[in-house]
Amino acid sequence: MWIDLAGEETQLLIRRIKEGTVIDHIKASEALRVLEILGITGREGEIVSVAMNVPSSKIGKKDVIKVANRFLKSQETDKLALVAPQATVNIIKNYRVSEKRKVELPDVFKGLLKCPNPTCISNMESEPITPTIDVVDKDTPLLRCRFCQRLISPSETFLRE
């Protein structure tokens, strides 16, 4: 048990991790989508903790993900902005936050996402083209395939395999 800032007795819902990544301030009920976009399935052998609908003084309810012994790269952090634009990524070393990143959409996703248009040239196996998705509106967010010009919402994006 520990005491929060308001003097209330509280329990720690998820155990602390010695090394790894904590993704905090995920919009409530979006944690599973975050795991999907990061390609975290649990089959990799990492210890993954997920807390959903946790009370938050800032946003009402939130989700939190902890992944032991894995450190997200900045490219992975950029992908998070598609589904969790208000999230923060904390890199933990020896039980302490060694780095804190705010999630931010990049101007372009090159080779990370694929166009949802099955007839786009970037999806043709016969063409060695790297999928390139431009971010045309960071506030909405709205994306556009550089090759077929299709407008794409974040819910339509697919990770490149």
Rosetta silent file (secondary structure, phi, psi, omega in degrees, C-alpha in Angstrom):
SEQUENCE: MWIDLAGEETQLLIRRIKEGTVIDHIKASEALRVLEILGITGREGEIVSVAMNVPSSKIGKKDVIKVANRFLKSQETDKLALVAPQATVNIIKNYRVSEKRKVELPDVFKGLLKCPNPTCISNMESEPITPTIDVVDKDTPLLRCRFCQRLISPSETFLRE
SCORE:     score description
SCORE:     0.000 S_00000001
   1 L     0.000  155.063  175.889    0.000    0.000    0.000 S_00000001
   2 E  -147.797  167.643 -178.218    0.978    3.602   -0.488 S_00000001
   3 E  -107.248  127.257  179.452   -0.525    7.024    0.138 S_00000001
   4 L   -82.495 -178.476 -174.799   -1.480    9.168   -2.872 S_00000001
   5 L   -64.058  -26.018  179.522   -1.201   12.975   -3.071 S_00000001
   6 L   -85.900    2.541  179.440   -4.675   13.465   -1.588 S_00000001
   7 L    84.540    7.463  179.768   -3.704   11.415    1.471 S_00000001
   8 L   -82.003  142.423  175.280   -5.844    8.461    0.389 S_00000001
   9 E   -77.643  128.433 -174.564   -4.618    4.930    1.002 S_00000001
  10 E  -134.922  155.180  174.715   -4.159    3.250   -2.372 S_00000001
  11 L  -105.882  145.532  173.956   -2.921   -0.071   -3.703 S_00000001
  12 L   -76.440  119.038 -174.660   -0.436   -0.441   -6.490 S_00000001
  13 L   -76.114  -34.916 -179.543   -2.428   -2.183   -9.236 S_00000001
  14 L  -126.548  134.261 -179.850    0.530   -3.407  -11.266 S_00000001
  15 L   -59.229  144.347  175.773    3.879   -4.421   -9.839 S_00000001
  16 L   -62.960  152.443  175.425    6.858   -2.151  -10.523 S_00000001
  17 L  -114.076  147.651 -179.507    9.330   -3.280  -13.169 S_00000001
  18 L   -78.323  -44.752 -178.643   13.096   -3.119  -12.840 S_00000001
  19 E  -136.989  141.348  175.402   13.835   -2.648  -16.554 S_00000001
  20 E   142.188 -152.737 -174.384   11.528   -1.975  -19.480 S_00000001
  21 E  -128.555  137.170  171.907    8.837    0.366  -20.739 S_00000001
  22 E  -117.494  124.309  175.669    5.713    1.829  -19.155 S_00000001
  23 E  -105.563  114.976 -173.671    3.119    3.348  -21.470 S_00000001
  24 E  -116.236  165.121  177.289    0.880    5.600  -19.403 S_00000001
  25 E    60.943   36.824  173.214   -2.102    7.878  -20.052 S_00000001
  26 E   -80.505  137.287  177.426   -3.600    5.670  -22.748 S_00000001
  27 E   -54.850  137.586 -177.280   -7.251    6.504  -23.374 S_00000001
  28 L   -51.834  135.514  177.918   -9.456    4.048  -21.448 S_00000001
  29 L    75.047   12.662  179.051  -10.134    0.793  -23.330 S_00000001
  30 L  -104.740   -0.160 -175.269   -7.393    1.407  -25.956 S_00000001
  31 H   -59.611  -40.891 -178.582   -4.621   -0.704  -24.369 S_00000001
  32 H   -66.680  -34.885  176.124   -5.272   -3.750  -26.537 S_00000001
  33 H   -66.897  -38.154  177.181   -5.090   -1.621  -29.701 S_00000001
  34 H   -61.766  -46.471  177.779   -1.764   -0.190  -28.461 S_00000001
  35 H   -59.966  -40.226  179.417   -0.403   -3.713  -27.979 S_00000001
  36 H   -62.729  -47.573 -176.945   -1.608   -4.612  -31.477 S_00000001
  37 H   -67.977  -25.901  177.124    0.037   -1.632  -33.162 S_00000001
  38 H   -87.717   -8.144  179.917    3.310   -2.368  -31.327 S_00000001
  39 L    73.243   25.619  179.035    3.131   -6.047  -32.289 S_00000001
  40 L   -93.266  114.505 -175.931    3.238   -7.182  -28.657 S_00000001
  41 L  -112.349  -16.194 -173.984    1.426  -10.510  -28.407 S_00000001
  42 L    93.776  -16.283  179.651    2.913  -12.072  -25.282 S_00000001
  43 L   -75.611  -13.037 -178.339    4.407  -14.875  -27.376 S_00000001
  44 L   -76.684  -10.808  178.508    7.791  -13.146  -27.298 S_00000001
  45 L    93.647   -2.860  178.350    8.266  -14.192  -23.672 S_00000001
  46 L   -75.092  150.470  172.921    8.216  -10.682  -22.200 S_00000001
  47 L   -82.738  120.434 -178.243    6.221  -10.026  -19.060 S_00000001
  48 E  -119.934  124.934  176.506    3.385   -7.713  -20.116 S_00000001
  49 E  -113.952  134.394  179.885    1.037   -6.099  -17.594 S_00000001
  50 E  -128.191  127.429  173.253   -2.116   -4.305  -18.714 S_00000001
  51 E  -119.961  125.978 -177.831   -4.405   -2.262  -16.493 S_00000001
  52 E  -115.878  145.681  178.190   -7.581   -0.948  -18.078 S_00000001
  53 E    59.302   41.194  178.066   -9.995    1.706  -16.819 S_00000001
  54 E   -78.829  134.887  178.186   -7.681    2.809  -14.014 S_00000001
  55 E   -59.246  138.243  179.365   -8.872    5.971  -12.221 S_00000001
  56 E  -137.028  130.575  179.123   -6.962    9.088  -13.324 S_00000001
  57 L   -69.642  -25.042 -177.375   -7.236   12.568  -11.842 S_00000001
  58 L   -85.976  -42.736 -173.316   -6.309   14.109  -15.212 S_00000001
  59 L  -124.363   14.452  179.084   -8.456   12.183  -17.700 S_00000001
  60 E    85.404  -75.080  175.815  -11.014   10.300  -15.576 S_00000001
  61 E  -132.043  149.706 -179.489  -10.030    6.771  -16.631 S_00000001
  62 E  -147.819  167.567  172.024   -6.934    5.523  -18.399 S_00000001
  63 E  -112.315  153.060  178.471   -5.105    2.362  -19.429 S_00000001
  64 E  -136.250  137.278  176.781   -1.503    1.527  -18.507 S_00000001
  65 E  -124.569  134.450  174.278    0.852   -1.012  -20.107 S_00000001
  66 E  -123.541  129.780  178.629    4.131   -2.257  -18.628 S_00000001
  67 E  -123.501  111.908 -178.180    6.534   -4.368  -20.670 S_00000001
  68 E   -75.423  140.418  173.805    9.470   -5.792  -18.734 S_00000001
  69 L    61.424   26.907  172.623   12.893   -5.989  -20.399 S_00000001
  70 L  -136.977  132.175 -179.464   11.833   -4.246  -23.601 S_00000001
  71 L  -113.838  118.913 -179.596   12.671   -0.672  -24.499 S_00000001
  72 L   -66.931  136.939  173.939   10.534    0.987  -27.161 S_00000001
  73 L   -81.749  161.536 -177.664   12.434    2.619  -29.995 S_00000001
  74 H   -62.578  -31.934  175.998   11.423    6.126  -31.084 S_00000001
  75 H   -61.921  -39.515  178.461    9.849    4.701  -34.299 S_00000001
  76 H   -68.129  -38.906  177.181    7.584    2.549  -32.147 S_00000001
  77 H   -60.892  -39.511  178.829    6.723    5.543  -29.988 S_00000001
  78 H   -60.972  -40.032 -179.916    5.716    7.443  -33.145 S_00000001
  79 H   -63.219  -30.603 -179.873    3.267    4.669  -34.111 S_00000001
  80 H   -59.828  -30.128 -177.425    1.555    5.030  -30.749 S_00000001
  81 L   -61.018  -20.695  178.596    0.352    8.486  -31.724 S_00000001
  82 L   -67.958  -34.473 -176.267   -2.116    6.848  -34.122 S_00000001
  83 L  -119.300  -16.772 -178.317   -4.133    5.276  -31.294 S_00000001
  84 L  -140.440   66.800 -173.787   -2.888    6.951  -28.102 S_00000001
  85 L   -64.331  -20.363 -179.663   -1.920   10.555  -28.909 S_00000001
  86 L   -97.306    3.548 -176.077   -1.934   11.634  -25.241 S_00000001
  87 L   -70.846  156.588  171.347    0.199    8.731  -24.014 S_00000001
  88 E  -122.146  144.783  179.738    3.580    9.035  -22.363 S_00000001
  89 E  -113.761  121.590  179.153    6.332    6.455  -22.692 S_00000001
  90 E  -111.788  123.587  175.449    8.589    5.948  -19.705 S_00000001
  91 E   -91.204  123.553 -174.744   11.807    3.989  -20.087 S_00000001
  92 E  -106.793  129.605  174.181   12.592    2.299  -16.768 S_00000001
  93 E  -135.077  126.646 -178.035   16.094    1.340  -15.646 S_00000001
  94 L    52.224   48.270  177.359   16.793    0.001  -12.158 S_00000001
  95 L    67.122    7.082 -179.050   13.192    0.807  -11.067 S_00000001
  96 E  -121.953  151.995  176.281   13.540    4.495  -12.022 S_00000001
  97 E   -72.898  115.596  179.358   12.366    6.533  -15.002 S_00000001
  98 E   -97.806  -20.411  179.724   15.505    7.119  -17.060 S_00000001
  99 E  -154.135  139.243  178.627   13.714    8.702  -20.035 S_00000001
 100 E  -126.689  125.825 -179.344   10.254   10.137  -20.566 S_00000001
 101 E  -120.220  139.053  170.971    8.831   10.633  -24.070 S_00000001
 102 E   -90.741  135.608  179.232    5.687   12.352  -25.200 S_00000001
 103 L   -70.830  135.559 -178.580    4.013   10.556  -28.078 S_00000001
 104 L  -147.585  134.883  177.408    4.087   12.591  -31.296 S_00000001
 105 L   -69.757  134.048  173.987    3.042   11.877  -34.865 S_00000001
 106 L   -78.423  174.053  176.634    5.924   12.057  -37.331 S_00000001
 107 L   -76.372  -26.392 -177.173    5.496   13.783  -40.698 S_00000001
 108 E  -149.916  144.669  171.206    5.830   10.483  -42.531 S_00000001
 109 E  -108.565  110.152 -178.415    5.719    6.732  -41.844 S_00000001
 110 E  -110.554  111.737  177.863    8.187    5.060  -44.190 S_00000001
 111 L    78.674    1.552 -178.982    8.118    1.268  -44.187 S_00000001
 112 L   -96.434  -37.423 -179.121    6.253    1.033  -40.858 S_00000001
 113 E  -117.798  159.182  174.577    2.637    1.009  -42.029 S_00000001
 114 E  -120.488  152.500 -179.068    1.066   -0.305  -45.165 S_00000001
 115 L   -67.688  136.239  178.763   -1.669    1.237  -47.256 S_00000001
 116 L   -76.299   -6.539  178.134   -5.092   -0.362  -46.683 S_00000001
 117 L   -78.921  110.920 -176.387   -5.830   -0.101  -50.420 S_00000001
 118 L   -64.214  -20.548 -179.641   -5.227   -3.646  -51.740 S_00000001
 119 L   -95.731    2.933  178.047   -4.633   -2.331  -55.284 S_00000001
 120 L   -64.664  141.078 -178.484   -2.016    0.250  -54.223 S_00000001
 121 H   -61.060  -26.855  179.666    1.307   -0.290  -55.962 S_00000001
 122 H   -71.139  -12.080  177.997    3.033   -0.331  -52.557 S_00000001
 123 H  -100.716   -1.514 -179.138    1.134   -3.571  -51.778 S_00000001
 124 L   -81.572  126.801 -179.963    2.107   -5.391  -54.959 S_00000001
 125 L   -66.905  -24.835 -178.922    4.629   -8.154  -54.336 S_00000001
 126 L   -76.198  -14.766 -178.907    5.997   -7.694  -57.838 S_00000001
 127 L  -110.673  119.935  178.923    7.011   -4.102  -57.047 S_00000001
 128 L   -82.197   67.524 -177.629    9.814   -3.507  -54.508 S_00000001
 129 L  -110.865  131.623  177.273    8.325   -0.245  -53.206 S_00000001
 130 L   -79.545  121.683  178.145    8.568    0.837  -49.581 S_00000001
 131 L   -57.672  134.061 -179.769    5.129    1.929  -48.332 S_00000001
 132 E  -131.313  116.273 -178.015    5.180    5.624  -47.498 S_00000001
 133 E  -114.466  118.072  179.281    2.318    7.156  -45.539 S_00000001
 134 E   -89.508  143.190  174.569    2.298   10.938  -45.103 S_00000001
 135 E   -91.603  113.599 -177.523    0.612   12.614  -42.138 S_00000001
 136 E   -96.577  -21.433  176.917   -1.549   15.367  -43.618 S_00000001
 137 E  -146.144  112.178 -177.222   -3.322   16.422  -40.412 S_00000001
 138 L   -79.174  -22.753 -178.204   -1.770   15.787  -37.004 S_00000001
 139 L   -77.274  -38.186 -174.143   -4.778   17.050  -35.047 S_00000001
 140 L   -70.469  -43.595  -24.372   -7.438   14.760  -36.551 S_00000001
 141 L   -78.341  157.721  179.518   -5.150   12.650  -37.367 S_00000001
 142 E  -137.310  136.352 -176.108   -5.407   11.995  -41.089 S_00000001
 143 E  -120.327  162.547  176.474   -2.922   10.140  -43.277 S_00000001
 144 E  -143.942  132.985  174.512   -2.384    9.767  -47.029 S_00000001
 145 E   -70.219  130.455 -178.424   -0.632    7.089  -49.041 S_00000001
 146 L   -68.437  -23.232 -174.659    2.065    8.729  -51.117 S_00000001
 147 L   -94.573  -46.827 -178.178    1.476    6.322  -54.021 S_00000001
 148 L  -101.442   -6.251  178.269   -2.289    5.932  -54.460 S_00000001
 149 L    68.104   13.666  178.825   -3.239    9.169  -52.625 S_00000001
 150 L   -67.318  132.773  173.077   -5.858    7.379  -50.526 S_00000001
 151 E   -78.853  137.519 -172.127   -6.832    9.257  -47.372 S_00000001
 152 E  -131.714  132.513  172.228   -6.479    6.967  -44.360 S_00000001
 153 L   -90.614  157.117 -179.420   -7.803    7.209  -40.813 S_00000001
 154 H   -56.204  -30.637 -178.837   -5.703    5.706  -37.999 S_00000001
 155 H   -70.656  -15.465  179.296   -8.226    2.887  -37.539 S_00000001
 156 H   -92.588   -9.517 -173.923   -7.506    1.737  -41.116 S_00000001
 157 L   -72.393  147.746  178.154   -3.743    1.499  -40.782 S_00000001
 158 E  -124.365  140.366  174.617   -1.997   -1.819  -40.901 S_00000001
 159 E   -70.064  143.750  176.352    1.442   -2.648  -39.622 S_00000001
 160 L   -75.661  132.132 -178.584    3.850   -3.662  -42.304 S_00000001
 161 L   -84.634    0.000    0.000    4.686   -7.343  -41.967 S_00000001
